[in-house]
Amino acid sequence: MNGTGDPTGADQVAAAAMTAELRDRWLSGRKPRTETALDLYCFAHAGGSAGEFVRWGSGLPGVRVWAVRLPGRAPRQDEAPYKRIGDLVTDLVEQVDFGRREFAFFGHSLGALIAFETTRALRRAGLRPPRALLLSSMQPPPVRTSRNIHLLPDDELLEQVESRWGALPMAVHEEPDLKRLALRYLRADAELAESHEYLVEDPLDTPITAFAGDEEDPGQLDWGSHTRGAFAAHRVPGGHFYFRDPKSQAELLRLVGAALNPES
């Protein structure tokens, strides 16, 4: 600081470096080929990596897609995973500068719950909200998730996961190292989901678009009461991981693009 209490050039450089370091820790994204006007931050499902959403940029012109990296998995594998959604959301709001440009959130399954609560936390902090909130394959609050799934023995945990969300790749069952890694991620994310305590607040002003596979419970689309803004709901062909099918993914990206740019 200088004698007037204003930050010096060195202070500003240090602050910028710290912001960049935090951004690099929390986010990954491909450099777009063309100029973009909007950031789309994607939150992954339990046991998954948001990195699978980074490739969406090629199907969303004018959008830069960011994957939100959570502690406890590569490249943050040496960090302890969060055990409570509230703690995770607090750190996301404090450490990630979401609002430096126009932005939106997309979350699938557990990621939808994190995206929703992060949006509410931004509002409570008086910070810029997302232009749109895109929520996929998740029952809206106040529906409570099952408790203590994360405490089940390994094979029972995998059985619960597959009975709820579909079969895991056979390699998870057949390769001990892959099974151990999958169980680590699934157990941590199940505990995180089970920690959620919904607190009633006023509906958001942020528009919400809900998605679900047409083989899933249609109740996963019932997010309309959580917004005073525009609301839309869409069924896309497939089950819980409908977006992994090329045709369903193309349809999802068309709908996401329309939600992000409703006037185009």
PECORSUL-V982353 format. One record per backbone hydrogen bond with DSSP energy under -0.5 kcal/mol. NH is the residue of the N-H (numbers start at 1). CO is the residue of the C=O. If there is no record, write none. Layout:
NH_CO + NH_CO
This chain:
2_6 + 5_2 + 12_8 + 13_9 + 14_10 + 15_11 + 16_12 + 17_13 + 18_14 + 19_15 + 20_16 + 21_17 + 22_18 + 23_19 + 24_20 + 25_21 + 26_22 + 27_23 + 28_67 + 37_62 + 38_62 + 39_102 + 40_64 + 41_39 + 41_104 + 42_40 + 42_66 + 43_106 + 48_45 + 52_49 + 53_50 + 54_51 + 55_51 + 56_53 + 57_54 + 58_55 + 59_56 + 60_57 + 63_60 + 64_38 + 65_63 + 66_40 + 67_28 + 68_42 + 69_26 + 69_67 + 72_76 + 73_70 + 76_73 + 79_76 + 85_192 + 88_84 + 89_85 + 90_86 + 91_87 + 92_88 + 93_89 + 94_90 + 95_91 + 96_92 + 97_95 + 98_96 + 100_97 + 101_98 + 104_39 + 105_132 + 106_41 + 107_134 + 108_43 + 109_136 + 111_108 + 112_109 + 113_109 + 114_110 + 115_111 + 116_112 + 117_113 + 118_114 + 119_115 + 120_116 + 121_117 + 122_118 + 123_119 + 124_120 + 125_121 + 126_123 + 127_122 + 131_103 + 133_207 + 134_105 + 134_132 + 135_133 + 135_209 + 136_107 + 137_211 + 138_220 + 140_219 + 143_140 + 151_148 + 152_149 + 157_153 + 158_154 + 159_155 + 160_156 + 161_157 + 162_158 + 163_159 + 164_160 + 165_161 + 166_162 + 172_169 + 173_169 + 173_170 + 174_170 + 175_171 + 176_174 + 179_175 + 180_176 + 181_177 + 182_178 + 183_179 + 184_180 + 185_181 + 186_182 + 187_183 + 188_184 + 189_185 + 190_186 + 191_187 + 192_188 + 193_189 + 194_190 + 195_191 + 195_192 + 196_193 + 198_196 + 204_226 + 207_131 + 208_230 + 209_133 + 210_232 + 211_135 + 212_234 + 214_236 + 215_238 + 216_213 + 220_217 + 221_218 + 222_219 + 223_221 + 226_223 + 227_224 + 228_204 + 229_204 + 232_208 + 234_210 + 236_212 + 242_239 + 244_241 + 245_242 + 249_245 + 250_246 + 251_247 + 252_248 + 253_249 + 254_250 + 255_251 + 256_252 + 257_253 + 258_254 + 259_255 + 260_256 + 261_257 + 262_259 + 264_261
